[in-house]
Amino acid sequence: MENLARYLIGGGFVIINHHVRLRDYFAEYWSEALVKYGGLVAGQDFWTQRLVPGHPIYNAFFKLDGGYSTQIYGNATVRWGYFVKGRMVGISTPEWHDFAKNYKMIVNSVIYALPQEGSITQRLMQMVH
């Protein structure tokens, strides 16, 4: 738990499978980790929110037409973003039946996460310069 809190606060990014039980487990786990080891306040310093179709992650590299327009098991696929102090530190990603679209979303997530303000990559690049 402590390592997760340090990783997320320190610029890390996670991709969570959207399976309901796993997503719910992660939601509890990350919340406890950030409160207990990061000293953060839920809802103020960190939160989870639904990603709107126009979110930049859907077009970070591949154009994914609003991100979650397909249907799975009769429900619209919804992606959730995990945020710490305004920086997206993770995404829950439901699986589309189209494997190519799954891989494109993973690529978009990585491309989106790398150059974010406060990301590990950005911090490393500042050290190089």
C-alpha atoms as an extended CHARMM CRD file, in Angstrom:
* protein
*
       129  EXT
         1         1  MET       CA              0.0000000000        0.0000000000        0.0000000000  PROA      1               0.0000000000
         2         2  GLU       CA              2.7560000000        2.4140000000        0.8910000000  PROA      2               0.0000000000
         3         3  ASN       CA              4.5300000000        1.7120000000       -2.4080000000  PROA      3               0.0000000000
         4         4  LEU       CA              1.3470000000        2.3720000000       -4.3890000000  PROA      4               0.0000000000
         5         5  ALA       CA              0.8370000000        5.7080000000       -2.6430000000  PROA      5               0.0000000000
         6         6  ARG       CA              4.4520000000        6.7300000000       -3.2680000000  PROA      6               0.0000000000
         7         7  TYR       CA              4.2570000000        5.5990000000       -6.8960000000  PROA      7               0.0000000000
         8         8  LEU       CA              1.0510000000        7.5100000000       -7.6710000000  PROA      8               0.0000000000
         9         9  ILE       CA              2.0350000000       10.6620000000       -5.7910000000  PROA      9               0.0000000000
        10        10  GLY       CA              5.4980000000       10.4920000000       -7.3500000000  PROA      10              0.0000000000
        11        11  GLY       CA              4.2170000000       10.6050000000      -10.9230000000  PROA      11              0.0000000000
        12        12  GLY       CA              3.1860000000        7.0110000000      -11.6690000000  PROA      12              0.0000000000
        13        13  PHE       CA              0.2730000000        5.8230000000      -13.7740000000  PROA      13              0.0000000000
        14        14  VAL       CA             -1.7820000000        2.6070000000      -13.5340000000  PROA      14              0.0000000000
        15        15  ILE       CA             -4.1590000000        0.8680000000      -15.9240000000  PROA      15              0.0000000000
        16        16  ILE       CA             -6.8810000000       -1.1210000000      -14.1540000000  PROA      16              0.0000000000
        17        17  ASN       CA             -8.9880000000       -3.7970000000      -15.8010000000  PROA      17              0.0000000000
        18        18  HSD       CA            -12.5730000000       -2.5960000000      -15.5370000000  PROA      18              0.0000000000
        19        19  HSD       CA            -13.8540000000       -5.9030000000      -14.1390000000  PROA      19              0.0000000000
        20        20  VAL       CA            -16.2930000000       -4.6660000000      -11.4810000000  PROA      20              0.0000000000
        21        21  ARG       CA            -14.8230000000       -6.5650000000       -8.5290000000  PROA      21              0.0000000000
        22        22  LEU       CA            -11.2610000000       -5.5940000000       -9.4320000000  PROA      22              0.0000000000
        23        23  ARG       CA            -12.2230000000       -1.9500000000       -9.9910000000  PROA      23              0.0000000000
        24        24  ASP       CA            -14.0530000000       -1.8200000000       -6.6450000000  PROA      24              0.0000000000
        25        25  TYR       CA            -11.1180000000       -3.4860000000       -4.8670000000  PROA      25              0.0000000000
        26        26  PHE       CA             -8.6800000000       -0.9860000000       -6.4010000000  PROA      26              0.0000000000
        27        27  ALA       CA            -10.9410000000        1.9380000000       -5.4750000000  PROA      27              0.0000000000
        28        28  GLU       CA            -10.8170000000        0.9050000000       -1.8210000000  PROA      28              0.0000000000
        29        29  TYR       CA             -7.1130000000        0.0040000000       -1.9160000000  PROA      29              0.0000000000
        30        30  TRP       CA             -5.8740000000        3.2040000000       -3.5350000000  PROA      30              0.0000000000
        31        31  SER       CA             -8.0780000000        5.3280000000       -1.2850000000  PROA      31              0.0000000000
        32        32  GLU       CA             -6.7210000000        3.7120000000        1.8570000000  PROA      32              0.0000000000
        33        33  ALA       CA             -3.1480000000        3.9320000000        0.5540000000  PROA      33              0.0000000000
        34        34  LEU       CA             -3.3630000000        7.6270000000       -0.3190000000  PROA      34              0.0000000000
        35        35  VAL       CA             -5.0180000000        8.5540000000        2.9740000000  PROA      35              0.0000000000
        36        36  LYS       CA             -2.8410000000        6.3930000000        5.2100000000  PROA      36              0.0000000000
        37        37  TYR       CA              0.5550000000        6.8000000000        3.5200000000  PROA      37              0.0000000000
        38        38  GLY       CA              0.1310000000        9.9300000000        1.4400000000  PROA      38              0.0000000000
        39        39  GLY       CA             -1.7200000000       12.0430000000        3.9710000000  PROA      39              0.0000000000
        40        40  LEU       CA             -4.2520000000       13.0050000000        1.2990000000  PROA      40              0.0000000000
        41        41  VAL       CA             -7.9450000000       13.7710000000        1.7180000000  PROA      41              0.0000000000
        42        42  ALA       CA            -10.4250000000       11.7740000000       -0.4010000000  PROA      42              0.0000000000
        43        43  GLY       CA            -12.5560000000       13.9850000000       -2.6400000000  PROA      43              0.0000000000
        44        44  GLN       CA            -10.2290000000       16.9320000000       -2.1620000000  PROA      44              0.0000000000
        45        45  ASP       CA             -6.7120000000       15.6830000000       -2.9920000000  PROA      45              0.0000000000
        46        46  PHE       CA             -7.7340000000       12.6200000000       -4.9780000000  PROA      46              0.0000000000
        47        47  TRP       CA            -10.8840000000       11.3900000000       -6.6950000000  PROA      47              0.0000000000
        48        48  THR       CA            -12.3360000000        9.1590000000       -9.3790000000  PROA      48              0.0000000000
        49        49  GLN       CA            -14.4210000000       10.5290000000      -12.2250000000  PROA      49              0.0000000000
        50        50  ARG       CA            -16.0220000000        9.2850000000      -15.4000000000  PROA      50              0.0000000000
        51        51  LEU       CA            -14.0740000000       10.2530000000      -18.4990000000  PROA      51              0.0000000000
        52        52  VAL       CA            -16.1780000000       12.1730000000      -20.9900000000  PROA      52              0.0000000000
        53        53  PRO       CA            -16.0800000000       11.1430000000      -24.6760000000  PROA      53              0.0000000000
        54        54  GLY       CA            -14.0260000000       14.2240000000      -25.5850000000  PROA      54              0.0000000000
        55        55  HSD       CA            -11.2570000000       13.5320000000      -23.0530000000  PROA      55              0.0000000000
        56        56  PRO       CA             -7.7750000000       13.9060000000      -24.6510000000  PROA      56              0.0000000000
        57        57  ILE       CA             -6.8020000000       10.3350000000      -23.7380000000  PROA      57              0.0000000000
        58        58  TYR       CA             -9.0690000000        9.0570000000      -26.5160000000  PROA      58              0.0000000000
        59        59  ASN       CA             -7.0150000000       10.9010000000      -29.1290000000  PROA      59              0.0000000000
        60        60  ALA       CA             -3.5370000000       10.8330000000      -27.5810000000  PROA      60              0.0000000000
        61        61  PHE       CA             -2.2410000000        8.7490000000      -30.5000000000  PROA      61              0.0000000000
        62        62  PHE       CA             -5.0680000000        6.7820000000      -32.0960000000  PROA      62              0.0000000000
        63        63  LYS       CA             -8.4240000000        8.4450000000      -32.7580000000  PROA      63              0.0000000000
        64        64  LEU       CA            -11.0060000000        6.3820000000      -30.8550000000  PROA      64              0.0000000000
        65        65  ASP       CA            -14.2370000000        8.1870000000      -31.7200000000  PROA      65              0.0000000000
        66        66  GLY       CA            -15.3780000000        9.2790000000      -28.2790000000  PROA      66              0.0000000000
        67        67  GLY       CA            -13.7080000000        6.4380000000      -26.4860000000  PROA      67              0.0000000000
        68        68  TYR       CA            -16.5650000000        4.3350000000      -25.2590000000  PROA      68              0.0000000000
        69        69  SER       CA            -19.2980000000        4.3100000000      -27.8470000000  PROA      69              0.0000000000
        70        70  THR       CA            -19.5440000000        0.5120000000      -28.0800000000  PROA      70              0.0000000000
        71        71  GLN       CA            -21.8720000000       -1.6220000000      -25.9890000000  PROA      71              0.0000000000
        72        72  ILE       CA            -20.8280000000       -4.4980000000      -23.7330000000  PROA      72              0.0000000000
        73        73  TYR       CA            -23.4280000000       -6.7340000000      -22.1440000000  PROA      73              0.0000000000
        74        74  GLY       CA            -26.1010000000       -4.1400000000      -22.8100000000  PROA      74              0.0000000000
        75        75  ASN       CA            -24.2950000000       -1.3570000000      -20.9340000000  PROA      75              0.0000000000
        76        76  ALA       CA            -22.2250000000        1.4450000000      -22.3840000000  PROA      76              0.0000000000
        77        77  THR       CA            -18.5610000000        0.9150000000      -21.6520000000  PROA      77              0.0000000000
        78        78  VAL       CA            -17.4330000000        3.6050000000      -19.2630000000  PROA      78              0.0000000000
        79        79  ARG       CA            -13.8880000000        4.5280000000      -18.4390000000  PROA      79              0.0000000000
        80        80  TRP       CA            -12.9930000000        5.9980000000      -15.0880000000  PROA      80              0.0000000000
        81        81  GLY       CA            -10.0240000000        8.2270000000      -14.4160000000  PROA      81              0.0000000000
        82        82  TYR       CA             -8.1760000000        8.2340000000      -11.1130000000  PROA      82              0.0000000000
        83        83  PHE       CA             -6.8310000000       11.6680000000      -10.1840000000  PROA      83              0.0000000000
        84        84  VAL       CA             -4.3670000000       12.8980000000       -7.5600000000  PROA      84              0.0000000000
        85        85  LYS       CA             -4.1520000000       16.6720000000       -7.1380000000  PROA      85              0.0000000000
        86        86  GLY       CA             -5.5590000000       17.2230000000      -10.6300000000  PROA      86              0.0000000000
        87        87  ARG       CA             -3.2060000000       14.8050000000      -12.4450000000  PROA      87              0.0000000000
        88        88  MET       CA             -4.6690000000       11.6280000000      -13.9110000000  PROA      88              0.0000000000
        89        89  VAL       CA             -2.7460000000        8.7770000000      -12.2850000000  PROA      89              0.0000000000
        90        90  GLY       CA             -4.7720000000        5.8950000000      -13.6860000000  PROA      90              0.0000000000
        91        91  ILE       CA             -7.6020000000        4.6700000000      -15.8210000000  PROA      91              0.0000000000
        92        92  SER       CA             -9.9780000000        1.7390000000      -15.5630000000  PROA      92              0.0000000000
        93        93  THR       CA            -10.4790000000        0.2640000000      -18.9620000000  PROA      93              0.0000000000
        94        94  PRO       CA            -13.2640000000       -2.1190000000      -19.9490000000  PROA      94              0.0000000000
        95        95  GLU       CA            -12.4410000000       -4.6280000000      -22.6220000000  PROA      95              0.0000000000
        96        96  TRP       CA            -13.9700000000       -4.0750000000      -26.0060000000  PROA      96              0.0000000000
        97        97  HSD       CA            -14.7500000000       -7.1230000000      -28.1070000000  PROA      97              0.0000000000
        98        98  ASP       CA            -12.4530000000       -5.5510000000      -30.7000000000  PROA      98              0.0000000000
        99        99  PHE       CA             -8.9290000000       -6.4690000000      -29.5900000000  PROA      99              0.0000000000
       100       100  ALA       CA             -7.3600000000       -3.8720000000      -31.8810000000  PROA      100             0.0000000000
       101       101  LYS       CA             -9.3720000000       -1.1770000000      -30.1210000000  PROA      101             0.0000000000
       102       102  ASN       CA             -8.2130000000       -2.5090000000      -26.7280000000  PROA      102             0.0000000000
       103       103  TYR       CA             -4.5780000000       -2.2460000000      -27.7580000000  PROA      103             0.0000000000
       104       104  LYS       CA             -5.1130000000        1.2120000000      -29.2130000000  PROA      104             0.0000000000
       105       105  MET       CA             -6.6150000000        2.3650000000      -25.9100000000  PROA      105             0.0000000000
       106       106  ILE       CA             -3.6270000000        1.0000000000      -23.9870000000  PROA      106             0.0000000000
       107       107  VAL       CA             -1.2530000000        2.8320000000      -26.3580000000  PROA      107             0.0000000000
       108       108  ASN       CA             -3.2800000000        6.0220000000      -25.9400000000  PROA      108             0.0000000000
       109       109  SER       CA             -3.1150000000        5.6400000000      -22.1430000000  PROA      109             0.0000000000
       110       110  VAL       CA              0.6680000000        5.3260000000      -22.1700000000  PROA      110             0.0000000000
       111       111  ILE       CA              1.1140000000        8.2140000000      -24.6380000000  PROA      111             0.0000000000
       112       112  TYR       CA             -1.2300000000       10.3730000000      -22.5430000000  PROA      112             0.0000000000
       113       113  ALA       CA              0.4750000000        9.5080000000      -19.2350000000  PROA      113             0.0000000000
       114       114  LEU       CA              4.1090000000       10.0230000000      -20.2390000000  PROA      114             0.0000000000
       115       115  PRO       CA              4.2540000000       13.8070000000      -20.8000000000  PROA      115             0.0000000000
       116       116  GLN       CA              1.7770000000       14.8320000000      -18.0790000000  PROA      116             0.0000000000
       117       117  GLU       CA              2.8040000000       17.5820000000      -15.6960000000  PROA      117             0.0000000000
       118       118  GLY       CA              4.2590000000       15.8290000000      -12.6440000000  PROA      118             0.0000000000
       119       119  SER       CA              4.7280000000       12.4470000000      -14.3620000000  PROA      119             0.0000000000
       120       120  ILE       CA              7.7800000000       10.2900000000      -13.7340000000  PROA      120             0.0000000000
       121       121  THR       CA              8.8970000000       10.8070000000      -17.3420000000  PROA      121             0.0000000000
       122       122  GLN       CA              8.6630000000       14.5700000000      -17.0620000000  PROA      122             0.0000000000
       123       123  ARG       CA             10.6590000000       14.5510000000      -13.8310000000  PROA      123             0.0000000000
       124       124  LEU       CA             13.3750000000       12.3870000000      -15.3790000000  PROA      124             0.0000000000
       125       125  MET       CA             13.6140000000       14.6700000000      -18.4110000000  PROA      125             0.0000000000
       126       126  GLN       CA             14.0080000000       17.7050000000      -16.1390000000  PROA      126             0.0000000000
       127       127  MET       CA             16.9230000000       15.9680000000      -14.4320000000  PROA      127             0.0000000000
       128       128  VAL       CA             18.5890000000       15.3470000000      -17.8080000000  PROA      128             0.0000000000
       129       129  HSD       CA             18.3360000000       18.9710000000      -18.8400000000  PROA      129             0.0000000000
